[in-house]
Amino acid sequence: MLRTLLFLSFIFILGCARTVEPSVDNINRIFASKDFTFEFNRLNGKKESLSFRSDFLVYKSDKPTYRREVSYDEVLLINDYIKKILSLHSNTLDPNTSSYYVIENTAYKVIITPNLEDLYFDALILTLKLK
């Protein structure tokens, strides 16, 4: 019984993504897996996410899930957007009182709380023709 409990605890610890500081190196480490999620958490509690697996993009929101291939130009657009929010990250903003982003894979998780209005994420989604 004790062995089983220790084994399950070990699996649980390994299964949780480790939260790391928002930095270019940590984000690139997540991107290198080619299987990650970029999630936007609005202050009102609504979530939208873009998940990437190989060459596919999956958009999840309160609308039906949308899945399609992602183009190279779209990847560049998303990367530029992530660079922008990273440069606007504020350690003084609290994810409990501000909108924030999460970039994660199975091993790592980065939380970015930029000083940026929500409409910029909406513009990204419209540009990607996901709404």
N, C-alpha and C positions, 0 to 999 in steps of 0.2 A: 504494500500500500504506500509506504513512504517512498519507495523507488518510483512508483507511478506518479506520485505527487511532485517529486523533484523533477522528473522528466517533463511533465506537463508545464511546470513553472519555467523550466529552461526553454521550452518551445515558445511559450508566451513571450518571454523576454526577447528572444530572437525575432519573433514575428512583429514586434512593434518598431516602427520607424523611429530612429533617434533624431531628436530635434537639434539642429545645428544653426549657427549664426547665419544671417543673410549676408552672403559674400559671393563674388563671382566664382571662386573655386568650389564652394559647396554646391552652388547651382549647377555648375558644369559637371560635377560628380554625379548629380541626379540625372542630368541630361544624357550622360554617357551610357546609362542603362537602356536608353531608347524605349523605355516602358515607364512612363511617369504621368502624373496628373498635375495640372495647373488649375487651382480652384479659387474662385472669387466668393468671399463671404460678405454679404451686404449687412449693414448695420441692422436692417429690419429682419434678419435671420434667414433670408433667402440665399441659396447657394447655386452657383453655376460653375460648371467645370469643363475643361478641355483635357481629355486624356489622350495620350499618344502611345501607340504600340506599333513599332516598325514604321510603316508608311501610312498608317491610318490615324484619323482623328475622330474622337467621339465627344460630342457636345451633349452635356446633360444640364437640364434646367427644370423648371416646373412644366415645361412643354414636353412633347415626346422626344426621346433620345434621337440624336442625329449622328449617323456614322458615314464617313466617306474618306477617300484618299486625301492626303494633304500634299500640297505642292511645295516646291522649294521656295518660291516667293512667299508663300504663307508662313513657312517656317521662319524665314528671315523677318517677316513682319512681327510674328509672335516673339521672337528673340529680342527684337528692338524694343517691343513693349515691355518685356521683362527687365531689360536693362534700364529702361526709364523708371519703372516702379522701384527697382532696386536703388537707383540713384536718389529717389525721393523718400526712401525708407526713413522713418523717424522712430527713434528709441523712446521718445516721449509720448507717442500715441499708444493707446491701449486697445488691443483687439476686442475687448469687452465693450468699448465705447466708440469704436471706429470700424469702418469697413477694412478688410484685410485679405491678403492672398496667401495661399499655401501651395508650395511646390513640393511634391513628395514622390518617392518611389518606395519600394518595400524596405529599404535600409535607412534612408534619410528624409528629413522633413525640414523645410525652411518656411518660416512665417515672415511675411513682409507687410508692414503697416505703413503704406506711403501717405504722404500728405497730398492726396489727389482725389478729385471728385469721382463718383461712381460713373458719371457719363462717359468717361474715357474708356472704361471696360465695355460699355454698351456700344461705343463707336468701333472698338476692335471686333466685337461680335458681328456688327453690321457689315464691316469691311470684309470679314471672312464669309459673309453671306450665310450666316447660321440662324438668322432671325428673319 
